[in-house]
Amino acid sequence: MSLGTSMIVPATPADIDAIMACERRPGYEATVGRWSREEHLAGMADPTHRYFVARRADGAIAGFVMLQDVAIEADSILVRRIAVAEQRRGHGRQLLGHALHVIFDELGARSARLGVRAYNASGIALYSSFGMREESRREEQGHGSAAITVMTMTMSAETYRQSRRANP
Ligand SMILES: CC(C)(COP(=O)(O)OP(=O)(O)OC[C@H]1O[C@@H](n2cnc3c(N)ncnc32)[C@H](O)[C@@H]1OP(=O)(O)O)[C@@H](O)C(=O)NCCC(=O)NCCS
């Protein structure tokens, strides 16, 4: 899938530096997790994970998305992590669109799910714009003393197909 100047392609171990830099962008620590090189290498080797990067024409990585719980005809596949190198340039939409295409059209999952902190307005806006909806909320202990509210957002295969018919 391509849009503008970047293409969504499967990630390789050569992309791990760029993926780690993306996770570690200033300000992202409040909204997205970070893995070590070893954790990413293990994830890429794990058949229940899928990684995709947005690769620009000049080869630079504009963002990535990681799926977990991948299996054919899975009940639910988790969008574990998504982050872009530069916000509001359409890469998040491109990456999530591809992730949902893989989840529903290629893997035939019954639903997609993800966790997002309740204060992450840009993440929630992106997911809502695809038709994902809040299913539940839970409190998690943050690094400080304050608890963090994490929303689970989901989308069923039926909702995905309806939205594809409405916006082919
Ligand atoms: C969340 C994130 C992936 C969105 O990616 P992005 O490339 O900035 O978003 P896009 O430019 O593709 O925007 C897609 C849509 O999301 C919504 N959106 C994104 N950022 C928004 C913001 N700051 N305010 C309101 N809506 C926003 C809009 O609906 C937008 O569509 P529009 O441009 O047609 O209005 C990106 O901001 C990011 O990497 N954030 C830091 C890491 C993170 O929080 N990851 C998610 C963890 S759950």
The ligand as a Tripos MOL2 file, in Angstrom:
@<TRIPOS>MOLECULE
LIG
   48    50     1     0     0
SMALL
NO_CHARGES

@<TRIPOS>ATOM
      1 C1         -1.1150    8.6920   17.2940 C.3       1 LIG1
      2 C2         -0.2720    8.8170   16.0340 C.3       1 LIG1
      3 C3          0.2000    7.4240   15.5930 C.3       1 LIG1
      4 C4         -1.1500    9.4220   14.9070 C.3       1 LIG1
      5 O1         -0.3760    9.4650   13.7220 O.3       1 LIG1
      6 P1         -0.2950   10.7960   12.8210 P.3       1 LIG1
      7 O2          0.5510   10.4700   11.6460 O.co2     1 LIG1
      8 O3          0.1100   11.9310   13.6590 O.co2     1 LIG1
      9 O4         -1.8170   10.9960   12.3710 O.3       1 LIG1
     10 P2         -2.3550   11.3180   10.9090 P.3       1 LIG1
     11 O5         -1.6630   12.5220   10.3720 O.co2     1 LIG1
     12 O6         -2.3120   10.0960   10.0770 O.co2     1 LIG1
     13 O7         -3.8520   11.7000   11.2430 O.3       1 LIG1
     14 C5         -4.9060   10.7800   11.0230 C.3       1 LIG1
     15 C6         -6.1430   11.2440   11.7450 C.3       1 LIG1
     16 O8         -5.9590   11.0960   13.1510 O.3       1 LIG1
     17 C7         -6.6020   12.1820   13.8060 C.3       1 LIG1
     18 N1         -5.5710   12.9470   14.5130 N.ar      1 LIG1
     19 C8         -4.2410   12.6950   14.5350 C.ar      1 LIG1
     20 N2         -3.6180   13.5720   15.3520 N.ar      1 LIG1
     21 C9         -4.5740   14.3830   15.8430 C.ar      1 LIG1
     22 C10        -4.5620   15.4760   16.7380 C.ar      1 LIG1
     23 N3         -3.4270   15.9240   17.3060 N.pl3     1 LIG1
     24 N4         -5.7260   16.0760   17.0420 N.ar      1 LIG1
     25 C11        -6.8680   15.6490   16.4720 C.ar      1 LIG1
     26 N5         -6.9550   14.6230   15.6030 N.ar      1 LIG1
     27 C12        -5.8240   13.9930   15.3080 C.ar      1 LIG1
     28 C13        -7.3230   12.9660   12.7470 C.3       1 LIG1
     29 O9         -8.6170   12.3830   12.5870 O.3       1 LIG1
     30 C14        -6.4790   12.6970   11.5460 C.3       1 LIG1
     31 O10        -7.1560   12.8370   10.3490 O.3       1 LIG1
     32 P3         -7.1250   14.2510    9.5650 P.3       1 LIG1
     33 O11        -5.6700   14.6090    9.4060 O.co2     1 LIG1
     34 O12        -7.8030   13.9120    8.2780 O.co2     1 LIG1
     35 O13        -7.8410   15.2180   10.4320 O.co2     1 LIG1
     36 C15         0.9390    9.7810   16.2400 C.3       1 LIG1
     37 O14         0.4530   11.0080   16.7180 O.3       1 LIG1
     38 C16         2.0020    9.2660   17.2070 C.2       1 LIG1
     39 O15         2.9600    8.5770   16.7980 O.2       1 LIG1
     40 N6          1.8720    9.6290   18.5100 N.am      1 LIG1
     41 C17         2.8800    9.2650   19.5050 C.3       1 LIG1
     42 C18         2.8560    7.7890   19.8230 C.3       1 LIG1
     43 C19         1.4740    7.3450   20.2420 C.2       1 LIG1
     44 O16         0.7880    7.9850   21.0270 O.2       1 LIG1
     45 N7          1.0600    6.2010   19.6780 N.am      1 LIG1
     46 C20        -0.2480    5.6200   19.9740 C.3       1 LIG1
     47 C21        -0.2200    4.8690   21.2640 C.3       1 LIG1
     48 S1         -1.8250    4.1630   21.6450 S.3       1 LIG1
@<TRIPOS>BOND
     1     1     2 1
     2     2     3 1
     3     2     4 1
     4     2    36 1
     5     4     5 1
     6     5     6 1
     7     6     7 2
     8     6     8 1
     9     6     9 1
    10     9    10 1
    11    10    11 2
    12    10    12 1
    13    10    13 1
    14    13    14 1
    15    14    15 1
    16    15    16 1
    17    15    30 1
    18    16    17 1
    19    17    18 1
    20    17    28 1
    21    18    19 ar
    22    18    27 ar
    23    19    20 ar
    24    20    21 ar
    25    21    22 ar
    26    21    27 ar
    27    22    23 1
    28    22    24 ar
    29    24    25 ar
    30    25    26 ar
    31    26    27 ar
    32    28    29 1
    33    28    30 1
    34    30    31 1
    35    31    32 1
    36    32    33 2
    37    32    34 1
    38    32    35 1
    39    36    37 1
    40    36    38 1
    41    38    39 2
    42    38    40 1
    43    40    41 1
    44    41    42 1
    45    42    43 1
    46    43    44 2
    47    43    45 1
    48    45    46 1
    49    46    47 1
    50    47    48 1
@<TRIPOS>SUBSTRUCTURE
     1 LIG1         1 GROUP 0 **** ****
